[in-house]
């Protein structure tokens, strides 16, 4: 398969411009909301309580995003492009409205769950429609554009969240999403077609796999509420058993969540999904960075939000820069990315937990560490996603597009749940000493999946190179014969 790629001008040609803007705007909404919430969460907890449930704001949001991602293909087939996006927009608005008036953390979590479901639809529909709307040579550019929306979110999200948090008006941050999302819905109604050009047959939902996938994350999250190690270990153990059952189910069920044989260790997709998962889990500790910066380094909500957004900025910068790479350069990006992520996390280990009396040096190290962490993920990300679509069987291309957000959302939810487990167990709610202890153990432990991803990425790339060389020899022999 040729790896030649078209340029940015092709993506924004008259034929593609409207689709590109619509898909990216939906992801921008999803991403901006994520950074608004990360920035205002410390203020929310200070107002309505619920520090022990801190990580659940992300966990529930992303677990419901998984459901939205998995259901996106069915929604597309039932409602068409326009109806799908309008449905997702309506659900997202309902969630934001509940968050705006939430009197307690449980009610806020309900709103976050609805936001996650609507946002999951928006996120997954964007990737699924890349395969439908653009030619293959534009896939890396389109994926880089979608991911670049996280860069926009790093500018907009912390500003909105930080300003309203400092004004002690965090509810207005959610309220602002209501007119913005409504405006996006009007844009979708005007631009997107009502129905697909080629009708796809309906397929039953993989309900068992979805229940196991989301249940495994919720079990870990439930265990995170306890400070007893046995309860935490029990949560992990149950989650592992559920994932093993899910893997077996994917081999035997008629209806699958992922492309065929994706979870076989011999499948090229297996290594790609595993690297993606480990990279996202490695950044899961980012959730607590605003809280730690405010309590350990005396940063304002606005400053803490922007410092935390350095990770997304690094991700966007590296992904846009590397999206045009092919061949060996793309292979090297996939391998070196996890190593850069690990380096960033280890730098955070030495800068976040303790203030050494040189606050500007500490903050500079935090910014650099977060930037490196995001840069490491983004460097090989467009090539990982493109290869998922390339390696998937032709009949599973649509499923492969939706699986990208399912895997990414699952990893993000699991990373948040693990971060909550480590933070609560280390005593994040026990003053500055507990917060410092939580920071130390989070950044130390979360460097492990990043380092593991280096080895798995290397094996995946080498296997692909061998497969490509073998295919080249076969083609040459056939042409000579």
N, C-alpha and C positions, 0 to 999 in steps of 0.2 A: 504494500500500500504506500503510495507516495506521501511524503511528509511536507511537500511544498505547500506554502501557506500564502494566503492573500494578505494585503495590507489593510491598515485602518481605513483608508479611503474607500475600500470595497465594502467594509462593514457599514459605513455611513453613506453609501450611495443612495440615490433616490429610491431604489427598489427595497433596500434594507433599513433605511433610517428610522422609519416609524416603528418597526418591530424592535429594533435595537433599543430605542429610547423607552418603549413601553416595558420591555423585560427588565431593563436596568433600573427603571424608576420603581418597580415593584420591590426589587431587592434593596434599593436605597431606603425605602420605607421600613422594611424589615430590619435592616442594619441600624438605621438611625434610632429606631425605637430601642434596640438592644443597648446602645451606648447612652441613651437618655436614662434608662432604668439602672444601668450599672453606676452611673454618676449620682443618681438621687437616692439609691437604696440606703446609704447610711442615714440620710435625713428622714426617710420613711420609717426606719427602725426607731430612730430617736422620737418620732411623733406617735406612732401607733404600736411600737414594740415588736417582738418576734425575731430577735437576733438568732435564736436557734434555728429558725426557718429561713435564714438569710439565703442559703444556697438554693432553697426550693423555688425561689422566684425565677431562677434560671432553669432549674431542673424541670419543673412543670411546664414552663414555656417551651423548652426544647423537646420534652417528651410529646407534647401535643403537636409540635412541629413535625415530629416523626409521623404521627398519624396523618397530618395534612399532606406530608410528602408522599406517603404510601397511597393515600386516597386521590392524589392529584390526577393520575391517569384516568381513573374512573370518572372523576368530575369532568375532565376534558371531553371524554367520550359522550357523557350525558348532556352537558350544558354547552359544549363548544368553547372556543377561546374567550369570547366576550362574556358569556354567562359564567364561566369558571372564575375569571378574574373579578367579576362583580360579586359573586358569592363569597370569595375570599375576602374582598374588601369589606363587605357587610359584617362578616364575623369579626374581623379585626377591629372595626369601629365599635361593635358591641363590647368587646373586651376592654378597649380603651375607656369607654364610658363607665364601666364598672370600676375600673382602677381609679378613675377620677373622683368617685364618691365613696370609695372603700373606707369604712370606719375601723376596720381591723385587718390583721394580716390574713386570716382565712378568706375574707371577702376579696382582698387584693389578689390572693393566689388564684381565685376563681377567674378574675379578670385576666390575669396573666395566662391562664390556661387557654382562654378564648383567643387572646392575642396570639398565642403560640400556634393554635390551630389555623387561624387565618394567615398568619405569617408563613407557616409551613406550606400552605397552598401556594402563596405568592412565590416563595423561594423555589419550590420544586417545579412549578409551572414554567419558570424562566429557563431552567436547565432542560426540561422535557421539550420545550418548544425550540430550543437551539437546533435539535436534530430535525425538526419539522420545517423550520423557516430558513435555515442557512445551509449553504453547501459545506462539505466537510473541511475544505481548506480554510473556512472562516471560524471553525469551532474554537480553536485556541484563542483567537482574538475576542470572540463573543464571550467566552468564559472569563477572560481577563477583564473585559468591560464590566461584566456582572460583579466580579470580585472587586473591581475598582470602586464600586459603590460603597464598599466598606471604608475606602479612603475618604469619600465625601462624608460618610457617617462620623469619621473621626473629627471632622471640622464642625459639623452641625450638632451631633448628638451631645457631646460634652458641654457645648455652649448652652444649649437649651436646658439640659439637666442641671448644669452648674449654676446658671443664673437663677433659675427658679428655686433651687435648693438653698442658695444664699439668701434669697428673699423669703425663706420659710414658706414657700408656696409650691411645694412639689406636685400638688394635685393639678396645677395649671400646666405642668409639663405633659401630663397625660391628656389634659383637655385640649392642648394645642394640636394633638394628633387627629382630633375629630374633623376639623375643617380641612386639614392637609390630606387626610385619607379620602375624604369626600371629593376633593378636587381630583385626586388620582382616579377615582371611580368614574368621574365625568370624562376624563381623558380616555380611559379604557372604552367607555361606551361609544365615544366618537370614533375611535381609531381601529379597534380590533374587529375582525370579521365575526359574524354571528355563529357560523358553523365551520367545521373543518372541510377542507377540499376533498379529503379522502376519509370516509367514515371507518373507524376502527371497531371491530367486534368487542362486545362487553366481555369481561373476564371476571370470574368470582374473586372475592377478596381473600388474601391469605390471613384470615382472622387469627388462627392459632399462632402464626409467626409474629404477628403484630402484638398479640397479648404477651407473648414470651419476651419480645424485645423491650417493650415499654415496661413490663413488669419487672424485668431484671434491674432496670435503672431505679425504679421506685423502691425496690427492696433495699438497694444500697443506700438510697436517700433516707429511708426509714431508719436504717441502722445508724446513719450519721447523727441522728438526734440524741443518741446515747453516748455517754462518756465511758462506758464499759467496753473494754476490748473484746470480750466474748460476743457481745451483741453485734459489734462491727464485723467481726470475723464470720458470724452466722449470716449476716446480710451478704457478705462477699460469697460465701459458700453456696447459698441459695441461688444467687445471681449466676454463678458459674454453671450450676446444674441446669438452670433454665436456658442458658446459651447453648449447652451441649444438646439439650432436647431440640432447640430451634435448628441447630445444624443438621441433626438427624431428620427433622421434619422437612427441611429444604431438599433433601435427597429423595424422600419418599412421596411427598405430596404432589398432587396434580397441579396445584396452584402455588406458585413460588413468590417470595418477596424479592429475591434477587435473580439475576440472569442464571440460566442453567449451569449447574456445576460450579458456581462462583465460589463456594466454600470448600471445594476440594483442594487439598494442599498442592496438587499438581497443576491446578488452573492458574493461568496468568492473572486472572481477576483476583484471586485470593491474596496474592502479595500486594497488589495495588490497593485493595480495600484495607488490608492490615496496616500498611504505611499511612494511609489517610487517617485511620482511626487513631493510631498512636500519636500522630502529629497534633490532632485536635485535642486529644486527652492531655498532651503535654502542656497545652496552653490553658487548661481548665482552671489553674490557680489564678489566672488573670481576674476572675470574678471578685476576689477579695482585695485586690490591689488598692482600689479607692478607699476602702475602709481602713486598711493598714497605713496608707499614706496620711490620712486624716488623723489617726490616733498615734502613730509613731513618729511622724515627721511634721505634724502641725500644718498640713496643707489644707487650703480651702476646698470646698466641693468642686468649684470650677477648675482649680489647678489640678486636683487629683483626677478629675475626669479627663483632662487633656493629657496628663502624663500617662494614664492608662491607655489612652487611644494611640500612643506611640506604637503599640503592637500592631494595630490594624494599619497604621501608616506604613510600617515596615513591610507588612504583608502585601499591601497594594503596590508599593514601590517595586518590590522584587518581582511580583507577578506580572506587572505591566512590562517591566524591563526584559523578562525572560520569555514572554509569551511567543516571541518570534523565533526562538531557538529551535533547532532540529538536531537529529542525530546524536553525536557524542556530547554536544553541549547540553542537550535536554537530559541525557542520561546522567551527566555529572551534576546537573541541578537537582535531580531526584535524590541522588546519593548524598550530596553535601548539605542539602537543606536541613535534614534532621540534626546533623552535627552542629550547625549554626544555632538551631533552636536550643540544643543542650547547653551550648556556650552562653546563650542569653539567660537561661534559667539559673545557671551557676553564678553568673554575675549578679543576678537579683538576690541570690542566696547571701551574698556578702554586702549588699547595700540596703535591702529593705528591713531586715529584722532589728538592727540596732543602729541608732544615730551615733556616729563616732565623734561628734563635736564639730564636724565640718559639713553642715547641712547641704551646701551647694554641691560639694563633691558627692555626697550620698545621692542627692536627687539626680545629678548628672549620670551617675552609674545606673540608677533605676531606669531613666529614659533610654540609655544605651542598651541595657539588658532587655527591656521590652521591645525595642526596635529590632534588636538581633533576633529575638524569639519570633516575632511576626515575619521578619525577613526570611528566616529559615523555612517557615511553612510556605510562604508564597513563592519561593524560588522554583520549586518543582511542581507546584500545585496545578497549573494549567496542563502540564504534560501528564500528570497522574490522571486527571479527569478525561483528557482526550483519549488516553490509552484505555480507559474503562469503556468508552463508547466504541473504540476500534476493536477491542478484544471480545466484546459481547457478540453472541450470535446475532445474525441479521434479524431474526424474528423477535429478539429480546432488546432491540435498540431502544425502544420507548421505555421499557422496564429499566434499562441501564441508566437512562437519563434521570428517572425518578430515584433510582437507587443511590445516586450521588448525594442527594440531600438526605435520604434516609440514613446512610452511613455517617455523613457529617453531623447530622442532628443527634444521632445516637451517641456518637463520640463526645459531642459537646455536653449532652445531658449527663453522660457517665463521668466526664471530667468534672463537671460542677458537683455531682454527687460525691465524688471522691474528695474534692476540695473541701466540701462541707464536712465530710467524715474526719479528715485530718485536722481541720480548723477546730471543730468542736472537741475532738479528743485531746488536742494540744492546749485547750483552754482559751480560745480566742475571746471569750466573754469574761475573762478574769483579769481585766485591766491591761496595762501596757506590757507587763511581763508575759501574760498569756498570749497577747497579740504577737509579740516578738517570737515566742516559741512556735506559734502556729505558722508564722511566715517562714521560719527556718526549716521546719519539717516539710511544708508544702513545696518549697522550691527544690529541696533536696530530693524528695521522693518523685516529683514530677519530671525530674531530669532523666529518670530511669526509662520511661517509655520513649523519650526522644532518642536516647542512645540505642535502645533496642531497634528503633525504626531505621537507624543507619545500616545495621546488618541486614535487615529484611529488604530494604531498598536496594542494597548492593546485590543481593541474591536475585531479586526480581529483574533488575537491569541486565545482569549477566545471562539469565535464562532467556530474556528477550533477544539479546545479541546472538546467542547460540541458535535460537529459532530462526532469526533473520538470516544468519549465515547458511544454515541448512537449506532454507527455502531458496536462497540465491543459487546454491550448488544444484539443487533439483531443477530449477528453471534453466540453468545453463546446460545441464545434461539433456533436458528435454529438447532444447533448441538445437543442440548438436546432433541429437538422435533423429 
